[in-house]
Amino acid sequence: MARLRVYELAKQLDMDTKELLHELEELGIEVKSHMSYIDEETVNILLDIYKETLDEEEDISFVKAKEPTKEKVEAKKPPVHITEEDLKLDKFAEKIKIPQNRIIQDFFMKGEVLKPGQTISVSLAKKIAKMYDVRLTFEEEAGKEEQVKLENPLDELKRQFEELYQNKEKLINRPPVVTVMGHVDHGKTTLLDYIRKTKIAEKEEGGITQSIGAYQVVVNGKKITFIDTPGHEVFTEMRARGAQATDIVVLVVAADDGVMPQTIEAYHHAKSANVPIIVAINKIDKPNANVELTKQDLVTKLNLIPEDWGGDTIVVPISARNGINVDSLLEMILLVAEMQDIRCVPESPVRAITIETRLDKGYGPVANTVVKDGILKVGDYVVAGKVYGKVKALIDDKGKRINQAGPSTPVMIVGFEELPDPHSIIYVVESKERAVEIVEKVKELEARELKKKRQIKLEEILKKMQETEKKEVKLILKADTVGSLQALQNAIAKLRTNEIDIDIVHSAVGAINSSDIMLASASEAVILGFRVKADSQASRLAESEGVQIKTYTIIYKLLEELKAALEGMLEPEEVEEKTGYGEIKKVFKIHKYGNVAGVQMYDGYVEKSGFVRIYRNGTLVFEGKIENLKHYQQDVNRVSAPQECGIKFQNFDDIKEGDELEFFIIKKVPRKLTAVTEEAKEETE
């Protein structure tokens, strides 16, 4: 679309020129008069904005089945009511009385391919209806409060793999995917460089493409895939989205420095991802290296007990610079992989984990991935979130084109229509039509979710916990000083009960950062900050990830809010409360109904929903519920002293004149956590 004058754009938008001038002023676009030019880019943006507005105005109205619409309907063109079951092209065509073949032909002429009987989205149904000047209403089942519930097709694909993984016999072993993590300057990159130079897969010549983000090496005839990103966000982000990007973590700790803050953070990410950890104690060739002291650090700070100390953590002393014991480390990786029994779906369906996405000058939108299941081939149709594509080329970790990639193979996928989400899982589907259908539904669902943005709140997580037997609250703590952090940890530990456990996923000194957000997203934790704030990048990420950050400047405010939330999760205590006393003055025997007691109330009241104890000569003869309560001939819910009433007891007719009655109710009283002890108060002061 070329640049336009204001009045020309107003014509296209079917608006009054003055109205458009006012709208442009509201949007911050400076124009002097109706003859002013608007540049091409702004014209396209405005057309998109107003197209969306018009689409929203024409959106399907949702009405309940038993509630007739109040809108005045034109007699000539009554709206067509459709249900979710009608969202198949053949059924929809029948509903709107347009032949299915005609719809397919008309859309084909517009460059869109539809198949007979294919599932269509609500937006596509609206588009078809608009073409034939048909108005729609979506008829919802009576009693439903929410609008049409569309299942995310990506969830269906995810379930497909979960079901396949249930049948262990049909799975095969695959090479392990390994991520190397640790503190800055402890030797992660040096270790990866050494492995890369000495163990290139199949000893092929040529430089390895660094932009792929991963590479494969061969050790004793077996392959290992390394994710070439020393940071820990990659697999944590994927963990948050329901897939495991890494199988084993190698935690690098320098022998001359010990466990440092970033080491602790990396460990917590690995622990949250629930993957095995191998510790590589690096720089053992340095004069001031102390391997035994570093092992002690692992025990005290991370609770990782080395195997030679009687624990179950594999610890390998190495020198990444000189290659000392690196082969032993690789053998340990293979051993752990064998013990973990890492498996995959051998051929189809196909799934891949995204490491990074970018716009390549030569290839356009590409995704650097590691194939998780199946065999990815050139020509496959793929979906990644709300983006689809056809695999035009596969580039391996040496920069060479290949025709297919099997499980654990790092590969760059070329052929996406747009740039995929860098955190998406890539699935292969059977056709372009299926890919377009999935992407349309995902976009529609995302548009709905934008209107009701979900955030992980402490109260929401606690409510969710009520549905499970095990109740556990996961927290990430950040504080301004080590003293404050320790005081918080000690005080929170005292809030644990037999019913609710508090898992501090990660705790550290310093501002809340992006790494904390991704860890919280992966583990469904809430971030509590004491005298610290979240940086701007972390705040934006928290909003997009739906993670709640709660910050405090007073330690008791933090503890009281957490305590109140936890108390809401405790099962209420049942307490008996006496409500009144009475005596049976007369017994009425009613045919086919049983005995009814004529009761004189002496004190308090009796409730129909309450309970009763019947005593005869001081001995308890019955305890149970009241079936019916009457005052004269009327059914009532409550009778107070000194009135008389008629009572029918549930499943008990052996009543006599003179029986004494004790009425009571059962109340559920909220339980309280034990208050923070004086010792805890002293610790936090």
PEFENNOR-V298938 format. One record per helix or strand of 2 or more residues. SS is the DSSP state (@ for helix, = for strand). FROM is the first residue (numbers start at 1). TO is the last residue. Records with the same first field share a line. If there is no record, write none. Layout:
# PEFENNOR-V298938
SS=FROM-TO ; FROM-TO
This chain:
# PEFENNOR-V298938
==4-5 ; 37-38 ; 61-64 ; 80-82 ; 136-140 ; 171-173 ; 176-182 ; 214-219 ; 222-227 ; 248-254 ; 276-282 ; 313-317 ; 343-345 ; 351-360 ; 364-373 ; 376-377 ; 381-384 ; 387-395 ; 401-402 ; 404-405 ; 410-416 ; 425-429 ; 471-479 ; 500-509 ; 526-530 ; 549-552 ; 573-590 ; 594-607 ; 611-616 ; 619-631 ; 634-635 ; 638-640 ; 644-649 ; 660-669
@=6-12 ; 17-26 ; 40-57 ; 84-86 ; 89-96 ; 100-109 ; 122-131 ; 153-166 ; 168-170 ; 188-198 ; 201-203 ; 210-212 ; 233-240 ; 261-273 ; 291-302 ; 307-309 ; 326-340 ; 432-451 ; 458-465 ; 482-493 ; 514-523 ; 536-545 ; 555-567 ; 678-684
